[in-house]
Amino acid sequence: MSSIQLAGFGHLIQSEASIDYPRPDRLVQGNPERLTYDLYQHPHMDCGIWQCEVGAWKIKFAENKQEFFQIIEGIVRIHDAKTNSFIEVTAGNAGIIPPAFAGTFEVVEAVKKYYVIVEV
């Protein structure tokens, strides 16, 4: 697994994976297992590493929530419900899901990503 280092602590941050699946009412394709390694939490920010199998589900971000992520392995597509368009993010590239975004998160190829979720 990839890791994140925390400045001032001089060591790697590690955690056990939590496992979940998309809610049945949000499923679009498959029932992908999702592993989340929460590596740092702050009152308005969470970051870590997230992995997921192939599948797709509907997402709706709150007005005060946004996510920056960088793909380590795999391919994702984020479909915008308003425009019927999508972005495709591949290994080595990054993406942002802005506040109030609604659409579909599709894992095209098993994915592993760094994520930072910020609430304001």
Jmol script that loads the backbone (N, CA, C; Angstrom):
load data "model"
ATOM      1  N   MET A   1       0.835  -1.192   0.000  1.00  0.00           N
ATOM      2  CA  MET A   1       0.000   0.000   0.000  1.00  0.00           C
ATOM      3  C   MET A   1       0.869   1.241   0.000  1.00  0.00           C
ATOM      4  N   SER A   2       0.443   2.291  -0.658  1.00  0.00           N
ATOM      5  CA  SER A   2       1.114   3.584  -0.614  1.00  0.00           C
ATOM      6  C   SER A   2       0.935   4.171   0.774  1.00  0.00           C
ATOM      7  N   SER A   3       1.675   5.231   1.068  1.00  0.00           N
ATOM      8  CA  SER A   3       1.574   5.803   2.410  1.00  0.00           C
ATOM      9  C   SER A   3       1.648   7.319   2.348  1.00  0.00           C
ATOM     10  N   ILE A   4       1.274   7.932   3.444  1.00  0.00           N
ATOM     11  CA  ILE A   4       1.348   9.379   3.594  1.00  0.00           C
ATOM     12  C   ILE A   4       2.190   9.665   4.828  1.00  0.00           C
ATOM     13  N   GLN A   5       3.123  10.619   4.707  1.00  0.00           N
ATOM     14  CA  GLN A   5       3.944  10.992   5.850  1.00  0.00           C
ATOM     15  C   GLN A   5       3.411  12.290   6.436  1.00  0.00           C
ATOM     16  N   LEU A   6       3.428  12.380   7.760  1.00  0.00           N
ATOM     17  CA  LEU A   6       2.902  13.546   8.457  1.00  0.00           C
ATOM     18  C   LEU A   6       4.059  14.363   9.015  1.00  0.00           C
ATOM     19  N   ALA A   7       4.191  15.604   8.543  1.00  0.00           N
ATOM     20  CA  ALA A   7       5.273  16.490   8.981  1.00  0.00           C
ATOM     21  C   ALA A   7       5.209  16.706  10.488  1.00  0.00           C
ATOM     22  N   GLY A   8       6.360  16.715  11.122  1.00  0.00           N
ATOM     23  CA  GLY A   8       6.433  16.955  12.548  1.00  0.00           C
ATOM     24  C   GLY A   8       6.343  15.698  13.389  1.00  0.00           C
ATOM     25  N   PHE A   9       5.956  14.588  12.780  1.00  0.00           N
ATOM     26  CA  PHE A   9       5.834  13.348  13.530  1.00  0.00           C
ATOM     27  C   PHE A   9       6.941  12.362  13.184  1.00  0.00           C
ATOM     28  N   GLY A  10       7.593  12.543  12.023  1.00  0.00           N
ATOM     29  CA  GLY A  10       8.741  11.732  11.655  1.00  0.00           C
ATOM     30  C   GLY A  10       8.446  10.265  11.398  1.00  0.00           C
ATOM     31  N   HIS A  11       7.218   9.911  11.116  1.00  0.00           N
ATOM     32  CA  HIS A  11       6.902   8.516  10.827  1.00  0.00           C
ATOM     33  C   HIS A  11       5.725   8.422   9.856  1.00  0.00           C
ATOM     34  N   LEU A  12       5.522   7.248   9.333  1.00  0.00           N
ATOM     35  CA  LEU A  12       4.418   7.026   8.419  1.00  0.00           C
ATOM     36  C   LEU A  12       3.121   6.890   9.194  1.00  0.00           C
ATOM     37  N   ILE A  13       2.067   7.398   8.608  1.00  0.00           N
ATOM     38  CA  ILE A  13       0.740   7.235   9.179  1.00  0.00           C
ATOM     39  C   ILE A  13       0.163   5.957   8.581  1.00  0.00           C
ATOM     40  N   GLN A  14      -0.377   5.086   9.420  1.00  0.00           N
ATOM     41  CA  GLN A  14      -0.967   3.841   8.940  1.00  0.00           C
ATOM     42  C   GLN A  14      -2.290   3.610   9.651  1.00  0.00           C
ATOM     43  N   SER A  15      -3.190   2.936   8.970  1.00  0.00           N
ATOM     44  CA  SER A  15      -4.459   2.578   9.596  1.00  0.00           C
ATOM     45  C   SER A  15      -4.963   1.281   8.992  1.00  0.00           C
ATOM     46  N   GLU A  16      -5.888   0.664   9.662  1.00  0.00           N
ATOM     47  CA  GLU A  16      -6.557  -0.515   9.131  1.00  0.00           C
ATOM     48  C   GLU A  16      -7.613  -0.044   8.139  1.00  0.00           C
ATOM     49  N   ALA A  17      -7.866  -0.848   7.148  1.00  0.00           N
ATOM     50  CA  ALA A  17      -8.874  -0.484   6.153  1.00  0.00           C
ATOM     51  C   ALA A  17     -10.267  -0.691   6.710  1.00  0.00           C
ATOM     52  N   SER A  18     -11.147   0.266   6.418  1.00  0.00           N
ATOM     53  CA  SER A  18     -12.565   0.044   6.668  1.00  0.00           C
ATOM     54  C   SER A  18     -13.157  -0.358   5.321  1.00  0.00           C
ATOM     55  N   ILE A  19     -14.103  -1.285   5.353  1.00  0.00           N
ATOM     56  CA  ILE A  19     -14.699  -1.811   4.134  1.00  0.00           C
ATOM     57  C   ILE A  19     -16.164  -1.414   4.082  1.00  0.00           C
ATOM     58  N   ASP A  20     -16.597  -0.942   2.917  1.00  0.00           N
ATOM     59  CA  ASP A  20     -18.017  -0.654   2.725  1.00  0.00           C
ATOM     60  C   ASP A  20     -18.391  -0.885   1.273  1.00  0.00           C
ATOM     61  N   TYR A  21     -19.679  -0.730   0.995  1.00  0.00           N
ATOM     62  CA  TYR A  21     -20.249  -0.912  -0.340  1.00  0.00           C
ATOM     63  C   TYR A  21     -21.219   0.244  -0.583  1.00  0.00           C
ATOM     64  N   PRO A  22     -21.443   0.599  -1.844  1.00  0.00           N
ATOM     65  CA  PRO A  22     -22.429   1.654  -2.104  1.00  0.00           C
ATOM     66  C   PRO A  22     -23.810   1.243  -1.587  1.00  0.00           C
ATOM     67  N   ARG A  23     -24.570   2.218  -1.146  1.00  0.00           N
ATOM     68  CA  ARG A  23     -25.941   1.937  -0.707  1.00  0.00           C
ATOM     69  C   ARG A  23     -26.736   1.369  -1.879  1.00  0.00           C
ATOM     70  N   PRO A  24     -27.586   0.383  -1.627  1.00  0.00           N
ATOM     71  CA  PRO A  24     -28.362  -0.234  -2.714  1.00  0.00           C
ATOM     72  C   PRO A  24     -29.166   0.765  -3.545  1.00  0.00           C
ATOM     73  N   ASP A  25     -29.702   1.811  -2.916  1.00  0.00           N
ATOM     74  CA  ASP A  25     -30.499   2.790  -3.662  1.00  0.00           C
ATOM     75  C   ASP A  25     -29.649   3.693  -4.562  1.00  0.00           C
ATOM     76  N   ARG A  26     -28.327   3.629  -4.426  1.00  0.00           N
ATOM     77  CA  ARG A  26     -27.437   4.443  -5.255  1.00  0.00           C
ATOM     78  C   ARG A  26     -26.715   3.629  -6.330  1.00  0.00           C
ATOM     79  N   LEU A  27     -26.797   2.310  -6.244  1.00  0.00           N
ATOM     80  CA  LEU A  27     -26.069   1.464  -7.190  1.00  0.00           C
ATOM     81  C   LEU A  27     -26.540   1.672  -8.620  1.00  0.00           C
ATOM     82  N   VAL A  28     -25.552   1.741  -9.521  1.00  0.00           N
ATOM     83  CA  VAL A  28     -25.828   1.836 -10.947  1.00  0.00           C
ATOM     84  C   VAL A  28     -25.324   0.573 -11.643  1.00  0.00           C
ATOM     85  N   GLN A  29     -24.143   0.098 -11.193  1.00  0.00           N
ATOM     86  CA  GLN A  29     -23.524  -1.081 -11.802  1.00  0.00           C
ATOM     87  C   GLN A  29     -22.700  -1.817 -10.763  1.00  0.00           C
ATOM     88  N   GLY A  30     -22.862  -3.151 -10.681  1.00  0.00           N
ATOM     89  CA  GLY A  30     -22.072  -3.969  -9.761  1.00  0.00           C
ATOM     90  C   GLY A  30     -22.437  -3.702  -8.310  1.00  0.00           C
ATOM     91  N   ASN A  31     -21.569  -4.147  -7.424  1.00  0.00           N
ATOM     92  CA  ASN A  31     -21.661  -3.872  -5.990  1.00  0.00           C
ATOM     93  C   ASN A  31     -20.231  -3.853  -5.450  1.00  0.00           C
ATOM     94  N   PRO A  32     -19.457  -2.845  -5.866  1.00  0.00           N
ATOM     95  CA  PRO A  32     -18.023  -2.854  -5.595  1.00  0.00           C
ATOM     96  C   PRO A  32     -17.652  -2.695  -4.118  1.00  0.00           C
ATOM     97  N   GLU A  33     -16.682  -3.508  -3.714  1.00  0.00           N
ATOM     98  CA  GLU A  33     -16.107  -3.369  -2.372  1.00  0.00           C
ATOM     99  C   GLU A  33     -15.183  -2.159  -2.375  1.00  0.00           C
ATOM    100  N   ARG A  34     -15.313  -1.326  -1.323  1.00  0.00           N
ATOM    101  CA  ARG A  34     -14.503  -0.120  -1.204  1.00  0.00           C
ATOM    102  C   ARG A  34     -13.707  -0.197   0.099  1.00  0.00           C
ATOM    103  N   LEU A  35     -12.400   0.030   0.005  1.00  0.00           N
ATOM    104  CA  LEU A  35     -11.528   0.039   1.179  1.00  0.00           C
ATOM    105  C   LEU A  35     -11.039   1.457   1.408  1.00  0.00           C
ATOM    106  N   THR A  36     -11.189   1.944   2.634  1.00  0.00           N
ATOM    107  CA  THR A  36     -10.748   3.295   2.986  1.00  0.00           C
ATOM    108  C   THR A  36      -9.729   3.207   4.106  1.00  0.00           C
ATOM    109  N   TYR A  37      -8.575   3.823   3.879  1.00  0.00           N
ATOM    110  CA  TYR A  37      -7.529   3.943   4.896  1.00  0.00           C
ATOM    111  C   TYR A  37      -7.514   5.412   5.320  1.00  0.00           C
ATOM    112  N   ASP A  38      -8.207   5.747   6.411  1.00  0.00           N
ATOM    113  CA  ASP A  38      -8.190   7.117   6.926  1.00  0.00           C
ATOM    114  C   ASP A  38      -6.836   7.352   7.577  1.00  0.00           C
ATOM    115  N   LEU A  39      -6.060   8.270   7.013  1.00  0.00           N
ATOM    116  CA  LEU A  39      -4.697   8.467   7.506  1.00  0.00           C
ATOM    117  C   LEU A  39      -4.507   9.768   8.269  1.00  0.00           C
ATOM    118  N   TYR A  40      -5.422  10.715   8.094  1.00  0.00           N
ATOM    119  CA  TYR A  40      -5.311  11.970   8.834  1.00  0.00           C
ATOM    120  C   TYR A  40      -6.686  12.609   8.907  1.00  0.00           C
ATOM    121  N   GLN A  41      -7.053  13.034  10.095  1.00  0.00           N
ATOM    122  CA  GLN A  41      -8.323  13.725  10.270  1.00  0.00           C
ATOM    123  C   GLN A  41      -8.084  15.003  11.054  1.00  0.00           C
ATOM    124  N   HIS A  42      -8.790  16.033  10.644  1.00  0.00           N
ATOM    125  CA  HIS A  42      -8.737  17.351  11.262  1.00  0.00           C
ATOM    126  C   HIS A  42     -10.186  17.822  11.283  1.00  0.00           C
ATOM    127  N   PRO A  43     -10.548  18.787  12.106  1.00  0.00           N
ATOM    128  CA  PRO A  43     -11.966  19.157  12.180  1.00  0.00           C
ATOM    129  C   PRO A  43     -12.662  19.397  10.840  1.00  0.00           C
ATOM    130  N   HIS A  44     -11.951  19.898   9.830  1.00  0.00           N
ATOM    131  CA  HIS A  44     -12.602  20.194   8.553  1.00  0.00           C
ATOM    132  C   HIS A  44     -11.932  19.505   7.368  1.00  0.00           C
ATOM    133  N   MET A  45     -11.106  18.473   7.640  1.00  0.00           N
ATOM    134  CA  MET A  45     -10.391  17.808   6.556  1.00  0.00           C
ATOM    135  C   MET A  45     -10.106  16.357   6.922  1.00  0.00           C
ATOM    136  N   ASP A  46     -10.275  15.478   5.947  1.00  0.00           N
ATOM    137  CA  ASP A  46      -9.900  14.071   6.085  1.00  0.00           C
ATOM    138  C   ASP A  46      -9.076  13.706   4.864  1.00  0.00           C
ATOM    139  N   CYS A  47      -8.059  12.868   5.062  1.00  0.00           N
ATOM    140  CA  CYS A  47      -7.306  12.390   3.909  1.00  0.00           C
ATOM    141  C   CYS A  47      -6.824  10.978   4.149  1.00  0.00           C
ATOM    142  N   GLY A  48      -6.512  10.312   3.059  1.00  0.00           N
ATOM    143  CA  GLY A  48      -6.051   8.947   3.154  1.00  0.00           C
ATOM    144  C   GLY A  48      -5.939   8.311   1.783  1.00  0.00           C
ATOM    145  N   ILE A  49      -6.075   6.997   1.779  1.00  0.00           N
ATOM    146  CA  ILE A  49      -5.996   6.212   0.557  1.00  0.00           C
ATOM    147  C   ILE A  49      -7.279   5.403   0.441  1.00  0.00           C
ATOM    148  N   TRP A  50      -7.815   5.345  -0.768  1.00  0.00           N
ATOM    149  CA  TRP A  50      -9.084   4.676  -1.024  1.00  0.00           C
ATOM    150  C   TRP A  50      -8.905   3.738  -2.200  1.00  0.00           C
ATOM    151  N   GLN A  51      -9.451   2.525  -2.094  1.00  0.00           N
ATOM    152  CA  GLN A  51      -9.394   1.544  -3.174  1.00  0.00           C
ATOM    153  C   GLN A  51     -10.798   1.039  -3.463  1.00  0.00           C
ATOM    154  N   CYS A  52     -11.034   0.661  -4.729  1.00  0.00           N
ATOM    155  CA  CYS A  52     -12.376   0.204  -5.096  1.00  0.00           C
ATOM    156  C   CYS A  52     -12.325  -0.703  -6.312  1.00  0.00           C
ATOM    157  N   GLU A  53     -13.238  -1.677  -6.302  1.00  0.00           N
ATOM    158  CA  GLU A  53     -13.424  -2.563  -7.442  1.00  0.00           C
ATOM    159  C   GLU A  53     -14.256  -1.863  -8.519  1.00  0.00           C
ATOM    160  N   VAL A  54     -14.336  -2.472  -9.679  1.00  0.00           N
ATOM    161  CA  VAL A  54     -15.126  -1.935 -10.790  1.00  0.00           C
ATOM    162  C   VAL A  54     -16.603  -1.865 -10.401  1.00  0.00           C
ATOM    163  N   GLY A  55     -17.248  -0.764 -10.753  1.00  0.00           N
ATOM    164  CA  GLY A  55     -18.665  -0.555 -10.477  1.00  0.00           C
ATOM    165  C   GLY A  55     -19.011   0.917 -10.606  1.00  0.00           C
ATOM    166  N   ALA A  56     -20.273   1.248 -10.352  1.00  0.00           N
ATOM    167  CA  ALA A  56     -20.710   2.644 -10.451  1.00  0.00           C
ATOM    168  C   ALA A  56     -21.869   2.896  -9.492  1.00  0.00           C
ATOM    169  N   TRP A  57     -21.952   4.133  -8.959  1.00  0.00           N
ATOM    170  CA  TRP A  57     -23.022   4.521  -8.042  1.00  0.00           C
ATOM    171  C   TRP A  57     -23.215   6.026  -8.109  1.00  0.00           C
ATOM    172  N   LYS A  58     -24.405   6.444  -7.737  1.00  0.00           N
ATOM    173  CA  LYS A  58     -24.746   7.865  -7.729  1.00  0.00           C
ATOM    174  C   LYS A  58     -24.098   8.545  -6.526  1.00  0.00           C
ATOM    175  N   ILE A  59     -23.649   9.795  -6.752  1.00  0.00           N
ATOM    176  CA  ILE A  59     -23.086  10.599  -5.663  1.00  0.00           C
ATOM    177  C   ILE A  59     -23.768  11.957  -5.639  1.00  0.00           C
ATOM    178  N   LYS A  60     -23.806  12.558  -4.447  1.00  0.00           N
ATOM    179  CA  LYS A  60     -24.344  13.915  -4.256  1.00  0.00           C
ATOM    180  C   LYS A  60     -23.557  14.544  -3.127  1.00  0.00           C
ATOM    181  N   PHE A  61     -22.732  15.527  -3.451  1.00  0.00           N
ATOM    182  CA  PHE A  61     -21.924  16.194  -2.432  1.00  0.00           C
ATOM    183  C   PHE A  61     -22.730  17.308  -1.776  1.00  0.00           C
ATOM    184  N   ALA A  62     -22.499  17.509  -0.503  1.00  0.00           N
ATOM    185  CA  ALA A  62     -23.130  18.597   0.238  1.00  0.00           C
ATOM    186  C   ALA A  62     -22.576  19.941  -0.244  1.00  0.00           C
ATOM    187  N   GLU A  63     -23.303  20.999   0.033  1.00  0.00           N
ATOM    188  CA  GLU A  63     -22.882  22.360  -0.345  1.00  0.00           C
ATOM    189  C   GLU A  63     -21.535  22.750   0.268  1.00  0.00           C
ATOM    190  N   ASN A  64     -21.194  22.147   1.412  1.00  0.00           N
ATOM    191  CA  ASN A  64     -19.974  22.532   2.131  1.00  0.00           C
ATOM    192  C   ASN A  64     -18.869  21.480   2.041  1.00  0.00           C
ATOM    193  N   LYS A  65     -18.973  20.547   1.092  1.00  0.00           N
ATOM    194  CA  LYS A  65     -18.014  19.446   1.011  1.00  0.00           C
ATOM    195  C   LYS A  65     -17.428  19.364  -0.398  1.00  0.00           C
ATOM    196  N   GLN A  66     -16.102  19.153  -0.474  1.00  0.00           N
ATOM    197  CA  GLN A  66     -15.443  18.969  -1.750  1.00  0.00           C
ATOM    198  C   GLN A  66     -14.281  17.999  -1.587  1.00  0.00           C
ATOM    199  N   GLU A  67     -13.855  17.409  -2.702  1.00  0.00           N
ATOM    200  CA  GLU A  67     -12.776  16.417  -2.639  1.00  0.00           C
ATOM    201  C   GLU A  67     -11.756  16.667  -3.734  1.00  0.00           C
ATOM    202  N   PHE A  68     -10.489  16.608  -3.348  1.00  0.00           N
ATOM    203  CA  PHE A  68      -9.367  16.545  -4.286  1.00  0.00           C
ATOM    204  C   PHE A  68      -8.836  15.123  -4.208  1.00  0.00           C
ATOM    205  N   PHE A  69      -8.497  14.534  -5.358  1.00  0.00           N
ATOM    206  CA  PHE A  69      -7.915  13.191  -5.334  1.00  0.00           C
ATOM    207  C   PHE A  69      -6.892  13.044  -6.447  1.00  0.00           C
ATOM    208  N   GLN A  70      -5.955  12.111  -6.239  1.00  0.00           N
ATOM    209  CA  GLN A  70      -4.993  11.745  -7.270  1.00  0.00           C
ATOM    210  C   GLN A  70      -5.011  10.239  -7.418  1.00  0.00           C
ATOM    211  N   ILE A  71      -5.152   9.779  -8.646  1.00  0.00           N
ATOM    212  CA  ILE A  71      -5.213   8.349  -8.927  1.00  0.00           C
ATOM    213  C   ILE A  71      -3.802   7.761  -8.883  1.00  0.00           C
ATOM    214  N   ILE A  72      -3.634   6.708  -8.102  1.00  0.00           N
ATOM    215  CA  ILE A  72      -2.372   5.975  -8.022  1.00  0.00           C
ATOM    216  C   ILE A  72      -2.389   4.844  -9.050  1.00  0.00           C
ATOM    217  N   GLU A  73      -3.513   4.121  -9.100  1.00  0.00           N
ATOM    218  CA  GLU A  73      -3.705   3.010 -10.043  1.00  0.00           C
ATOM    219  C   GLU A  73      -5.147   3.038 -10.515  1.00  0.00           C
ATOM    220  N   GLY A  74      -5.378   2.648 -11.766  1.00  0.00           N
ATOM    221  CA  GLY A  74      -6.737   2.479 -12.256  1.00  0.00           C
ATOM    222  C   GLY A  74      -7.286   3.673 -13.013  1.00  0.00           C
ATOM    223  N   ILE A  75      -8.608   3.587 -13.268  1.00  0.00           N
ATOM    224  CA  ILE A  75      -9.310   4.620 -14.038  1.00  0.00           C
ATOM    225  C   ILE A  75     -10.690   4.855 -13.427  1.00  0.00           C
ATOM    226  N   VAL A  76     -11.057   6.128 -13.266  1.00  0.00           N
ATOM    227  CA  VAL A  76     -12.413   6.478 -12.839  1.00  0.00           C
ATOM    228  C   VAL A  76     -13.007   7.479 -13.822  1.00  0.00           C
ATOM    229  N   ARG A  77     -14.325   7.451 -13.891  1.00  0.00           N
ATOM    230  CA  ARG A  77     -15.069   8.462 -14.638  1.00  0.00           C
ATOM    231  C   ARG A  77     -16.071   9.073 -13.675  1.00  0.00           C
ATOM    232  N   ILE A  78     -16.170  10.391 -13.722  1.00  0.00           N
ATOM    233  CA  ILE A  78     -17.142  11.093 -12.892  1.00  0.00           C
ATOM    234  C   ILE A  78     -18.120  11.770 -13.845  1.00  0.00           C
ATOM    235  N   HIS A  79     -19.349  11.276 -13.826  1.00  0.00           N
ATOM    236  CA  HIS A  79     -20.397  11.734 -14.728  1.00  0.00           C
ATOM    237  C   HIS A  79     -21.204  12.841 -14.057  1.00  0.00           C
ATOM    238  N   ASP A  80     -21.358  13.956 -14.733  1.00  0.00           N
ATOM    239  CA  ASP A  80     -22.111  15.102 -14.231  1.00  0.00           C
ATOM    240  C   ASP A  80     -23.582  14.945 -14.625  1.00  0.00           C
ATOM    241  N   ALA A  81     -24.473  14.888 -13.644  1.00  0.00           N
ATOM    242  CA  ALA A  81     -25.904  14.704 -13.904  1.00  0.00           C
ATOM    243  C   ALA A  81     -26.509  15.893 -14.646  1.00  0.00           C
ATOM    244  N   LYS A  82     -25.965  17.095 -14.453  1.00  0.00           N
ATOM    245  CA  LYS A  82     -26.528  18.292 -15.095  1.00  0.00           C
ATOM    246  C   LYS A  82     -26.201  18.366 -16.583  1.00  0.00           C
ATOM    247  N   THR A  83     -24.992  17.966 -16.945  1.00  0.00           N
ATOM    248  CA  THR A  83     -24.532  18.158 -18.323  1.00  0.00           C
ATOM    249  C   THR A  83     -24.474  16.869 -19.138  1.00  0.00           C
ATOM    250  N   ASN A  84     -24.669  15.745 -18.487  1.00  0.00           N
ATOM    251  CA  ASN A  84     -24.528  14.436 -19.144  1.00  0.00           C
ATOM    252  C   ASN A  84     -23.142  14.241 -19.754  1.00  0.00           C
ATOM    253  N   SER A  85     -22.147  14.911 -19.191  1.00  0.00           N
ATOM    254  CA  SER A  85     -20.763  14.745 -19.618  1.00  0.00           C
ATOM    255  C   SER A  85     -19.995  14.062 -18.489  1.00  0.00           C
ATOM    256  N   PHE A  86     -18.748  13.670 -18.761  1.00  0.00           N
ATOM    257  CA  PHE A  86     -17.936  13.079 -17.709  1.00  0.00           C
ATOM    258  C   PHE A  86     -16.474  13.454 -17.894  1.00  0.00           C
ATOM    259  N   ILE A  87     -15.735  13.343 -16.790  1.00  0.00           N
ATOM    260  CA  ILE A  87     -14.283  13.438 -16.860  1.00  0.00           C
ATOM    261  C   ILE A  87     -13.742  12.044 -16.596  1.00  0.00           C
ATOM    262  N   GLU A  88     -12.618  11.717 -17.205  1.00  0.00           N
ATOM    263  CA  GLU A  88     -11.951  10.443 -16.946  1.00  0.00           C
ATOM    264  C   GLU A  88     -10.602  10.755 -16.330  1.00  0.00           C
ATOM    265  N   VAL A  89     -10.316  10.137 -15.182  1.00  0.00           N
ATOM    266  CA  VAL A  89      -9.071  10.403 -14.470  1.00  0.00           C
ATOM    267  C   VAL A  89      -8.302   9.088 -14.377  1.00  0.00           C
ATOM    268  N   THR A  90      -7.064   9.110 -14.838  1.00  0.00           N
ATOM    269  CA  THR A  90      -6.228   7.908 -14.911  1.00  0.00           C
ATOM    270  C   THR A  90      -5.022   8.033 -13.980  1.00  0.00           C
ATOM    271  N   ALA A  91      -4.312   6.930 -13.817  1.00  0.00           N
ATOM    272  CA  ALA A  91      -3.150   6.884 -12.924  1.00  0.00           C
ATOM    273  C   ALA A  91      -2.195   8.042 -13.208  1.00  0.00           C
ATOM    274  N   GLY A  92      -1.777   8.713 -12.138  1.00  0.00           N
ATOM    275  CA  GLY A  92      -0.867   9.844 -12.235  1.00  0.00           C
ATOM    276  C   GLY A  92      -1.560  11.181 -12.369  1.00  0.00           C
ATOM    277  N   ASN A  93      -2.876  11.167 -12.584  1.00  0.00           N
ATOM    278  CA  ASN A  93      -3.629  12.405 -12.754  1.00  0.00           C
ATOM    279  C   ASN A  93      -4.543  12.651 -11.555  1.00  0.00           C
ATOM    280  N   ALA A  94      -5.037  13.876 -11.461  1.00  0.00           N
ATOM    281  CA  ALA A  94      -5.840  14.276 -10.313  1.00  0.00           C
ATOM    282  C   ALA A  94      -7.187  14.826 -10.766  1.00  0.00           C
ATOM    283  N   GLY A  95      -8.121  14.876  -9.833  1.00  0.00           N
ATOM    284  CA  GLY A  95      -9.434  15.429 -10.104  1.00  0.00           C
ATOM    285  C   GLY A  95      -9.992  16.107  -8.875  1.00  0.00           C
ATOM    286  N   ILE A  96     -11.041  16.884  -9.091  1.00  0.00           N
ATOM    287  CA  ILE A  96     -11.733  17.567  -7.996  1.00  0.00           C
ATOM    288  C   ILE A  96     -13.224  17.341  -8.167  1.00  0.00           C
ATOM    289  N   ILE A  97     -13.890  17.015  -7.061  1.00  0.00           N
ATOM    290  CA  ILE A  97     -15.343  16.955  -7.030  1.00  0.00           C
ATOM    291  C   ILE A  97     -15.781  18.163  -6.211  1.00  0.00           C
ATOM    292  N   PRO A  98     -16.413  19.145  -6.852  1.00  0.00           N
ATOM    293  CA  PRO A  98     -16.737  20.400  -6.165  1.00  0.00           C
ATOM    294  C   PRO A  98     -17.971  20.287  -5.266  1.00  0.00           C
ATOM    295  N   PRO A  99     -18.185  21.298  -4.422  1.00  0.00           N
ATOM    296  CA  PRO A  99     -19.375  21.307  -3.563  1.00  0.00           C
ATOM    297  C   PRO A  99     -20.656  21.213  -4.396  1.00  0.00           C
ATOM    298  N   ALA A 100     -21.643  20.527  -3.856  1.00  0.00           N
ATOM    299  CA  ALA A 100     -22.978  20.369  -4.436  1.00  0.00           C
ATOM    300  C   ALA A 100     -22.989  19.566  -5.738  1.00  0.00           C
ATOM    301  N   PHE A 101     -21.903  18.888  -6.065  1.00  0.00           N
ATOM    302  CA  PHE A 101     -21.851  18.092  -7.284  1.00  0.00           C
ATOM    303  C   PHE A 101     -22.785  16.893  -7.173  1.00  0.00           C
ATOM    304  N   ALA A 102     -23.516  16.615  -8.242  1.00  0.00           N
ATOM    305  CA  ALA A 102     -24.389  15.441  -8.307  1.00  0.00           C
ATOM    306  C   ALA A 102     -24.090  14.698  -9.598  1.00  0.00           C
ATOM    307  N   GLY A 103     -23.981  13.381  -9.491  1.00  0.00           N
ATOM    308  CA  GLY A 103     -23.716  12.595 -10.684  1.00  0.00           C
ATOM    309  C   GLY A 103     -23.468  11.143 -10.338  1.00  0.00           C
ATOM    310  N   THR A 104     -22.616  10.527 -11.138  1.00  0.00           N
ATOM    311  CA  THR A 104     -22.280   9.111 -10.957  1.00  0.00           C
ATOM    312  C   THR A 104     -20.774   8.952 -10.894  1.00  0.00           C
ATOM    313  N   PHE A 105     -20.315   8.173  -9.921  1.00  0.00           N
ATOM    314  CA  PHE A 105     -18.901   7.833  -9.791  1.00  0.00           C
ATOM    315  C   PHE A 105     -18.746   6.433 -10.366  1.00  0.00           C
ATOM    316  N   GLU A 106     -17.950   6.317 -11.428  1.00  0.00           N
ATOM    317  CA  GLU A 106     -17.761   5.032 -12.107  1.00  0.00           C
ATOM    318  C   GLU A 106     -16.298   4.600 -12.022  1.00  0.00           C
ATOM    319  N   VAL A 107     -16.063   3.416 -11.506  1.00  0.00           N
ATOM    320  CA  VAL A 107     -14.725   2.833 -11.491  1.00  0.00           C
ATOM    321  C   VAL A 107     -14.640   1.927 -12.721  1.00  0.00           C
ATOM    322  N   VAL A 108     -13.856   2.351 -13.693  1.00  0.00           N
ATOM    323  CA  VAL A 108     -13.719   1.635 -14.957  1.00  0.00           C
ATOM    324  C   VAL A 108     -12.724   0.494 -14.820  1.00  0.00           C
ATOM    325  N   GLU A 109     -11.645   0.774 -14.090  1.00  0.00           N
ATOM    326  CA  GLU A 109     -10.584  -0.199 -13.826  1.00  0.00           C
ATOM    327  C   GLU A 109     -10.253  -0.069 -12.349  1.00  0.00           C
ATOM    328  N   ALA A 110     -10.157  -1.198 -11.629  1.00  0.00           N
ATOM    329  CA  ALA A 110      -9.915  -1.150 -10.180  1.00  0.00           C
ATOM    330  C   ALA A 110      -8.988   0.012  -9.837  1.00  0.00           C
ATOM    331  N   VAL A 111      -9.388   0.781  -8.829  1.00  0.00           N
ATOM    332  CA  VAL A 111      -8.712   2.051  -8.558  1.00  0.00           C
ATOM    333  C   VAL A 111      -8.135   2.112  -7.151  1.00  0.00           C
ATOM    334  N   LYS A 112      -7.064   2.882  -7.059  1.00  0.00           N
ATOM    335  CA  LYS A 112      -6.447   3.234  -5.778  1.00  0.00           C
ATOM    336  C   LYS A 112      -6.118   4.713  -5.899  1.00  0.00           C
ATOM    337  N   LYS A 113      -6.525   5.497  -4.900  1.00  0.00           N
ATOM    338  CA  LYS A 113      -6.298   6.939  -4.993  1.00  0.00           C
ATOM    339  C   LYS A 113      -5.968   7.528  -3.628  1.00  0.00           C
ATOM    340  N   TYR A 114      -5.223   8.640  -3.662  1.00  0.00           N
ATOM    341  CA  TYR A 114      -5.092   9.501  -2.498  1.00  0.00           C
ATOM    342  C   TYR A 114      -6.294  10.417  -2.527  1.00  0.00           C
ATOM    343  N   TYR A 115      -6.844  10.744  -1.359  1.00  0.00           N
ATOM    344  CA  TYR A 115      -7.971  11.684  -1.328  1.00  0.00           C
ATOM    345  C   TYR A 115      -7.800  12.683  -0.201  1.00  0.00           C
ATOM    346  N   VAL A 116      -8.356  13.859  -0.416  1.00  0.00           N
ATOM    347  CA  VAL A 116      -8.450  14.905   0.608  1.00  0.00           C
ATOM    348  C   VAL A 116      -9.863  15.447   0.509  1.00  0.00           C
ATOM    349  N   ILE A 117     -10.635  15.307   1.576  1.00  0.00           N
ATOM    350  CA  ILE A 117     -11.994  15.826   1.631  1.00  0.00           C
ATOM    351  C   ILE A 117     -12.011  17.006   2.599  1.00  0.00           C
ATOM    352  N   VAL A 118     -12.521  18.124   2.110  1.00  0.00           N
ATOM    353  CA  VAL A 118     -12.540  19.352   2.900  1.00  0.00           C
ATOM    354  C   VAL A 118     -13.993  19.787   3.081  1.00  0.00           C
ATOM    355  N   GLU A 119     -14.339  20.146   4.306  1.00  0.00           N
ATOM    356  CA  GLU A 119     -15.663  20.701   4.607  1.00  0.00           C
ATOM    357  C   GLU A 119     -15.451  22.118   5.112  1.00  0.00           C
ATOM    358  N   VAL A 120     -16.232  23.055   4.536  1.00  0.00           N
ATOM    359  CA  VAL A 120     -16.097  24.458   4.945  1.00  0.00           C
ATOM    360  C   VAL A 120     -17.423  25.007   5.402  1.00  0.00           C
TER     361      VAL A 120
END
end "model"
wireframe off; spacefill off
backbone 0.3
color backbone group
